[in-house]
Amino acid sequence: MTDIEETLANLSREDRRFEPPADLAANANLKADAYEAAAADREGFWAEQAERLTWATKWDQVLDWTNPPFATWFVGGTLNAAYNCVDRHVEAGRGDKVAIHWVGEPEGDTRDLTYADLQREVSKAANALTDLGVAKGDRVAIYMPMIPEAVVAMLACARIGAPHTVVFGGFSADALASRLDDCQAKVVVTADGGYRRGAASALKPAVDEARSKTDVVEKVLVVRRTNQEVDWDDSVDVWWHDVVDSASEEHTPEAFDSEHPLYVMYTSGTTGKPKGILHTTGGYLVGSSYTHHAVFDLKPETDVYWCTADIGWVTGHSYIVYGPLANGATQVLYEGTPDHPERGRWWKIIEQYGVTIFYTAPTAIRSFMKQGHDVPDTFDMSSLRILGSVGEPINPEAYVWYRHVIGGDRTPVVDTWWQTETGSIMISPLPGVTAGKPGSAMTPIPGIEAEVVDDEGNPVPNGSGGYLVVTSPWPSMLRTIWGDDERFKDTYWKRFEKQGYYFAGDGAKKDDDGDIWVLGRVDDVMNVSGHRLSTTEIESALVSHPKVAEAAVVGASDPDTGQAPVAYVILREEAGDGGEGIAKELSDHVRKEIGPIAKPRQIMIVPELPKTRSGKIMRRLLRDVAEKREVGDTTTLADSSIMDLISAGQATST
Ligand code: 6R9
């Protein structure tokens, strides 16, 4: 075998399969026939899913795609998103059901909200926002910790037709100001602060600072959470407990057009300016509730669901707020960090609340792997029946660890691929149907059509890689980039204009069975001597070595091969410093796992990796180090001191 053949053969060698448990399969919300039904009549299938919601006026057409890429879904239909997430459950006699088990970071600081409680709170907040001058169509920014008022604020905005833009509480005043400015937010809802790692961290000062950089904001509504000192401007600042607590509990929701803007979520693009991704009401709510029902097999009467995302990310929008609440779920909402005050905090919450469905990110799973299984082993997590993963490719080793240590080898793992832009899950196993394959997001879910294509837009054969595209419109698709239709067309639709495909910006491959492996952003795919290699596959190989906890790989420019892999590795605690020759040992391991082409040019042992606040590794910075350039902008890092450690050569290298 040549080097190249050996490499290609190894890339598809994952042959572990996990069949769905028999009882889950027998009672699953979606069975195998859903794929055929959706393929036979896609719009009819979506029309059926739309029946999950309560419409004030029924639509008269499922999809209008006469002006691509601008879609209109459920044409002529009207509805209220907050009514669908709250009131209708109360009207159906489920007002006493717990909607949210809220767990604050300080131990014992908990609060349960039933659907009836939520209806009262959302109605009061909607009345208060209206009194502050917010009308249908006005934008409201939400900059909050993970407290129930954050969810209430989002639903109150939806209730009065004011699109919200939630800005992650970890973002700086500058980032907040540019978002406020871009969408011209009239009101900001915030808190004095929130709890993280045992301390009260402030939020209000960043809003004050942002207001000094933009004059669009008229009112700031402040929840008291930590009792910190705050500066106060009587002409602008209003306490939540003053205006919301005293507001009327009666509020009649108005029905809005299916295409009425629901929210704008900012996400980073390849250029500096963040993109405001616009989602609208009907299609988005159909997509988020259907996928939450299908992919997590939610049984609202018995399940306790927990998604660990922050509401400042799209995952928090679709899978904490809109999907689960539209489905009448009971869920956990947790304020703090996974390891405070103890390493087992998450597992303790699962045990205490009997969580049955758990949704988190590979980066969290890998950091737990680093700590070993002793801590999770001390908790009873037998309530769990489904585990989910989102945000980046999950390495086979992390998948197997998650399933084994957290899921007790009983639980299917659903690796869900989607984006801020797609609004809801697109590619994922179905827990009662699919035999899971560690590392693969498998196939598009029923109703979604996606492909892996080559440069010309032709589907690649099984066993090959290319670009991930969505080949037909879907209800929860982004409608545009806020205020910039041209950028919307350029970014997502120009690359495969001829075919009319949505270009996701991710590389992917189809294995020999035709199952999809998402390889990461195309800018993370490197070309070594004319061969496409994913950073993720090399990372996966490194993580499968017993001494490795976490790895990040970048394609650094190379005079001989075009690009060459450079790896940054964090060792497991028990491996100490790895011993002499650790870099060669790991390099040989990659050679064995994938092939000689993938062998890193350099391996550096590092104490930490540079990550954004949403947990994505900033490979751009690692590439700067690998290519011996000055390290670029680090302002979006969760911890900006990490790059100093790495650049200062705390690293051992080959
Ligand atoms: C939901 C979310 C989107 C990008 C996406 C891709 C990566 C997300 C993934 C995954 C492989 C998965 N991504 N899920 N890659 N497997 N299961 O994360 O949205 O923050 O917009 O990120 O994340 O690269 O293009 P967003």
Boltz pocket constraint, residues with backbone or C-beta under 6 A from the ligand:
constraints:
  - pocket:
      binder: B
      contacts: [[A, 267], [A, 314], [A, 315], [A, 389], [A, 390], [A, 391], [A, 392], [A, 393], [A, 394], [A, 415], [A, 416], [A, 417], [A, 418], [A, 419], [A, 420], [A, 421], [A, 427], [A, 441], [A, 504], [A, 505], [A, 506], [A, 518], [A, 519], [A, 520], [A, 521]]
      max_distance: 6.0
